[in-house]
Amino acid sequence: MTRIPDNENVTEYTDIIELQKEAPCLKEFTEDIVCNRTRGFTRVSIPQKIRYHSLDFEWGYGGSGPADLALNILYCFLDFNRAWKLHQMFKWAFIDIMPWEGGTIENEKIEAWIKEKLEE
């Protein structure tokens, strides 16, 4: 069963400078990212630590909710600066193409994608 986090401790845009001094949300993140909808509400297996573009996570298109999801996913793997730099590309590669109902992004695929982008 996937733990569904609450949205406490969400960082607003005004606090983003502080994130640059802080470590990623999880030291070693080894889980897959699971996204699903229950009665119209989105549920994701990671917490929303950063709120920049949108109030809620979303997927299946290229908007602000998907951008926040991408940013928060990458922040589980990277420091804020690198997560910020890559989050729009990650959104188009993984979040935009996810079906409306949801899906799973495998940890190994995320790690391989990050490694490839950081080597470019």
ChimeraX attribute file (.defattr): number of C-alpha atoms within 10 A of each C-alpha:
attribute: neighborCount
match mode: 1-to-1
recipient: residues
	/A:1	4
	/A:2	13
	/A:3	11
	/A:4	13
	/A:5	12
	/A:6	12
	/A:7	15
	/A:8	9
	/A:9	10
	/A:10	15
	/A:11	16
	/A:12	13
	/A:13	11
	/A:14	9
	/A:15	13
	/A:16	16
	/A:17	11
	/A:18	10
	/A:19	17
	/A:20	13
	/A:21	11
	/A:22	11
	/A:23	14
	/A:24	20
	/A:25	22
	/A:26	12
	/A:27	10
	/A:28	10
	/A:29	14
	/A:30	13
	/A:31	13
	/A:32	16
	/A:33	16
	/A:34	17
	/A:35	25
	/A:36	19
	/A:37	14
	/A:38	8
	/A:39	6
	/A:40	8
	/A:41	10
	/A:42	16
	/A:43	21
	/A:44	23
	/A:45	18
	/A:46	23
	/A:47	21
	/A:48	24
	/A:49	22
	/A:50	24
	/A:51	23
	/A:52	19
	/A:53	17
	/A:54	15
	/A:55	15
	/A:56	16
	/A:57	22
	/A:58	28
	/A:59	27
	/A:60	18
	/A:61	17
	/A:62	15
	/A:63	16
	/A:64	19
	/A:65	22
	/A:66	27
	/A:67	27
	/A:68	26
	/A:69	29
	/A:70	27
	/A:71	28
	/A:72	26
	/A:73	26
	/A:74	24
	/A:75	24
	/A:76	21
	/A:77	22
	/A:78	22
	/A:79	17
	/A:80	24
	/A:81	14
	/A:82	16
	/A:83	21
	/A:84	16
	/A:85	12
	/A:86	17
	/A:87	21
	/A:88	18
	/A:89	14
	/A:90	23
	/A:91	26
	/A:92	18
	/A:93	13
	/A:94	18
	/A:95	26
	/A:96	19
	/A:97	14
	/A:98	20
	/A:99	13
	/A:100	15
	/A:101	13
	/A:102	19
	/A:103	16
	/A:104	14
	/A:105	17
	/A:106	13
	/A:107	15
	/A:108	12
	/A:109	12
	/A:110	18
	/A:111	15
	/A:112	11
	/A:113	14
	/A:114	18
	/A:115	11
	/A:116	10
	/A:117	12
	/A:118	10
	/A:119	6
	/A:120	5
